[in-house]
Amino acid sequence: MIDPDTKAGWVPEADEESDTDGTEDMPLSMRLSIADTLTLGNATCGFMAVYFTTTGILIPHLTGSDETGMARHSAATAVILMLMAAIFDLFDGLVARKLRSSPMGAELDNLSDLISFGLAPAYFVLVYGMVADDAHQRVSALAAIVVLLAVVLRLARFSCVTLKDGMFQGMPSPFGALTVVSIVLLELPFIPTLLAIVGVAWLMVSRVEYPKPRGILAVAMLGWIVAAMGLLAAWAFDAPGGQLLLQTGCVLQVVLGAVIPLFATARRVNTFRDNRREARAAQLP
């Protein structure tokens, strides 16, 4: 504002009703909403997954430690943290739709997803290539880069491409990350593991449509994540049948990752055929 007498700028003094903590003067873009806080929890879980993968798996391997129990606990903890990140990612979207979200929400979500579902699983693959007996470190490093770049490209495309409501294009990064980790935990031979990981990376950047987790689907996804945490805990503490339970859960995750694209492709083919039939019927006299 300009003082009419001095022609100089002036700022009115703060009155007693103004906020003493300064939040009223804070730009809207700098205020964190509840959804943003959940998103930051997502990023924190992803970072801690990298931490436990390093301290509990990689460092003991490099130092020649034979504590397999510690490696199992750390691997389970890292994957549980990725699952917790998926829960945060699920709820921040739900909260953002019910309540307000800040202008930073979309950017925070992409950055957090990159850490938890890009960096963390890619690093998990990299460490797998360093500690597994039949793995090749350099080839595993390339596979890890492929996973990371697939998530980067998918998140960038998600920010630019507008799709019909209720659908994703390409495998969602949380689902892709958990599928990649499940493939590693199955402890298959190196070549099948590598091909499966690259296949998941391709699905993340593909044009296959996936339904967004809303309503019943969101509840089912949450239930599956909680069940997966229980399977990992049973495996980590060497419970009776824990190894078999973990392998069963990993197989189900991989099967879901393979079956959903088949259903989506079949649906697109049927839709294309129906459209052609309608077009031919419209051309008939």
N, C-alpha and C positions, 0 to 999 in steps of 0.2 A: 504494500500500500504506500501511497505518497502523501506526505504532509503538505497541505495546500499552502501553508505559510512559508516553509523553508524549502519546498520542492525536493526534499530529501526523503529517502526511504525510512520507514520506521516500523517497528514491530510492536504490537500491543502487548502490554504486560499481562502475564498469566493471571487469571482470576482464581478465586478460591475453588471454583467448581471444576477447574481443569484437573486432569489426571496427574497426580504427583509422580507416578512411576514412568511417565513419558509414553505409555503405550498408545495414548490417543493421537500423539504426533508421529507415531511410527508408520512408515509407508505400509499400505495394505500388502504389498508384495513381500514384506519382511515378517509378517505375522504367521506363525505356524498354527495350523488347525489340528484337531484331534487326528484326522486322517494322516496328516504329515508326520505326526509323532509315531504313528504305527509304521509309516514308510521308513522312518529312520531306524526303527527297531528291525526292520527287514535288512537294512544295510549293515547294522551291527552284527546280526546273526551271520551274515555272509562273511564278514571279516573274521569273526571268531572261528568259523569253519576252516578258514585258511590257517589260522593260528594253531588249531588242534591238529590239522593235517601235518603241519610243519614240526611241531614240538613232539607229537606223539608217534608219528610214523616216519617222517623223513630223517630227523636228527638221530633217533635211535638206530636207524639203518646205517647212516653214515658213520656213526661211532662204533658200530659193530655190536650193539646191544642185542641180546637174545630174548628180550622181554616181549614175547608175542601177545601176552595178555594186555600189556599197555597199548600196543599197536591196535589191537581189536577194540579196546575201550575208546581210543582216540578216533578211530575210523567211525565207530558208532556215534560218538559225540559230534563229529563233524557233519555226518549225514543228518542227525537229529536237528542240528542247528539249521541246516538247509531246509528241513521240513518246517521248522519254526518260522523261517523266513517266508516260506510259502503261505503259512497261516497269516502272518502279518500282511502279506501281499493280498490275500483274499479279503481280509477284513478292512484294509484301508480303502479298497474300492467300495465296499458296502457302506462304510461310514461316510465316505465322500458323497455317495448318492443320497444318503439320509440327511446328513448335515452339510454344512458348507465346507468347501475346500479352498485353500489359498491359491493364488495365481502360480505359486511354485509347485503345486501338487504334481502336475504331469511330469515336470522335469525331475523332481525328487524321485518319483516312482521309477522312471527309466534308469536313473543313475544307481538307485538301490538294486534294481533288478540286474543291472550289469555286474554288480559286485556279487550278489548272492547266487544268481543263476547263470552267470557267464564266467567270472573269474574263479569262483569257488569250485564248481565242477570241473572246469578246465585244469585247474591246479591239482585237483584230485586225480585226474587222468595222468597228468605229468608225473606226479609222485608214484602212481601205480607203475608207470614205465620204468621208474628207478628202483623200485623195491621188489617187483615180481621176478621170479626166477627165469621165466621164459619170455619176458618182455624185452623189447628193444627201445632203449632210452630215446634215441633221436626220432624214431618213428612215432613213439608215444608223444613226444613233444610236438610233432606236426599235427597229430590228432587233437591234442589239447588246443593248439592254435585254431584248428578248424572249428572246434566247439565254441571257442571264445568269439571268433569272427562271425559265426552263425548267429550268436545271440546279439552281437553288435548290429548286424544287418537287420535282424528281425525287429529289434527295438526301434531302429531308425525308420524302418518301413512303417511300423505301427504308428509313429508320430506323423507320418506324411500321407498315408493312405486312409481313405474313409471307406469303411465297409458297412454293409447292412447291419442294423442293430442286432446284438445278441450273438455275433460271430467273430472269431479271430481268423486271420489268414496266416497259415503256418502253425506248427505246434507251439503252444504257449511256452515261454522260456522256463517257468517253474516246472511244468510237466516234462519238458525236455531235459532239464538239469537232473531231475529225480530219475528219469529213465537212463541217462548216461551213468549216474552213480550206481544204479541197480545192475547195469551190465558189468561194471567193474567188480561189484561185490559178488557176482555169480562165479568169478574165478574160472571163466572159460579159457580155452587155449587162446593164445595171443591174437592170431589172425582173425578168428570169429569175433573176438572182443573189439578189435580195431574196426572191422567192417560194420559192426552194429553201431558203434559210436559215430562213425562217419554217416551212417544212415539216419541216425537221430538228428545230427546236425543238418542234413539235407532236408529233413521234414520241417525243421524250424524255419527254413527260408523258402519252403515250398508254398504253393498256392492252395494247399489243402485247407478246407475250412473246418474250424473247431468251434464248438459251442462255448460261449462264455459261462463261467460257473455262477449261475444265479438260481435262486429258489431251491428246488429239490436237488439240482446238480451241485450247488454249493454245499449243501448239507452232506451229500454223499462224498464229495471231495474232502471235506473236513473230517468225516468219519474215517476215510481211507488214510489220511495223513496221521491221525491219532493211532490207528491200528499199526501203521508202519513204524511209528515211534515205539510201540510196545514190542514189535518184532525185533527191532534193533536193540532195545534194552535187554531182551531175553538172550540175544546173541552175545552182547557185550559182557553179561554176567555169567555166561556159560551155563545157562539154564538147560535142563534136559530137553532135548529136541530143539534147542535154540538155533543151531545151524540149519536144520531142516526147515524150521519156520521162516528164517531169514531168506533162504533160497526160494521158498514158495512165494513169499511176498515179492521178491525181486522178479521172479518169473511172471507173476501177475502184472506187475508194472510194465514189463517189457511187452507182454501180450497186449495189454491195453494200448501201448504206444503203437503197436503194429495193426491192431484191429480197427481203431478209430479212423485212420486214413482210408482203410478199405471201405468202411461204411460211408464215409464222406464221398469217396470217389463213386461208389455205386449210386448214391443219391444224386450226384451231379449228372451221371450218365442217364438216369431215369428222368431227371428234369429236362435234359437236352432232348431226349426222345419225345417226351410229352409236348415240348414246345414245337418240335418238328411236325408232330401229328396235328397240333392245333393250326399250324401254318398251312399245312396241306389241306386241312378241312376248310379253312377260310378261303382257299383258292378255288375250291370246287364250286361249280355253278349251282 
